[in-house]
Amino acid sequence: MATPSTIFTQMVSSTMRNVATEVADNVSKHTPVLKRMKQKGKILSGGYEIQIPLEYAENETYQRYSGFDTLNTNASDILTAAKYDWAQIALHIVSSGKELRQNSSKEKMVPLVKTKKGNALRTATNNFSVDMFSDGSLANQVGGFAHLIQTNGQGTVAGLDSSQWTFWQNKFREMTGTNAYTKDTILGEMNLLWMDTTNGADHTDLIVFSHDLFSVYEASQQQFQRYMDADLAETGFKSYKYKTADVVFDENANFTTTAEKGYFLNTDYLYLFQHKDAQWSMDDEKKPVNQDAVVIPLLWMGNFACSNRSRQGVLLDAA
């Protein structure tokens, strides 16, 4: 006869056979940034390491010439690489022996497993949404947008010191005064950063505001009712338009600070890498030697990456 722990493990395995996909989908649907990245195919599977080639200079052989002028055929050093470290996350579905014995029948086990599964999905979603905007300062944390897009435009990202390599600096704009921005001034501030992050048709496609900035921008737009992106609306996100970009709110955008932030994202150059063997993947059941319990791990391994910081920007009110 199967023991309660065996029934639990079998039910978790059967009901969560597609847990990796479910968790990943739940995470991506919870935030407009990941949803946009998923739409653009920027959530990728990686292997041994996360490395992205970068073009840091132009071809130096561009030359205007006449007749028999000597042409420049020298090789141009134009490539380097950005290397990002793997970060790991573990999430465990745990039940005590007492819980299992109290719910030992199959009928009672169903709601127990369903509850544990739902809790795991919510936990992964909420915590990963925080990590996405992080600066990577917590132990073993991914390097989120506060790391990739820094408030002074600099920082060492992917092993490259942007104080030395200026092509690797992101754009930033600190608004003057203390909470001085209003619905009448916010557009002017946004216009200046937009121009800094734009190169021809290459421009910001998603702006993520923290609470106060979104409220002010919303007030500036309500008379025009210029919303909303239909695809984002389908998943419950309220968005407005600014030029060709969608403007959305995320409560985590000002990660661990009181500074109000607005990220100007060009998602063509942003990626979420996940290791092919740890994409919220379910590991084998574990039984602690000193506890009456069953533990089933879900494992994730990956990191955020950027291939062009100069096309990313942050608008902030630091005071």
Order of alpha helices (4+ residues) and beta strands (2+ residues): alpha-alpha-alpha-beta-beta-beta-beta-alpha-alpha-alpha-beta-beta-beta-alpha-beta-alpha-alpha-beta-beta-beta-beta-beta-beta
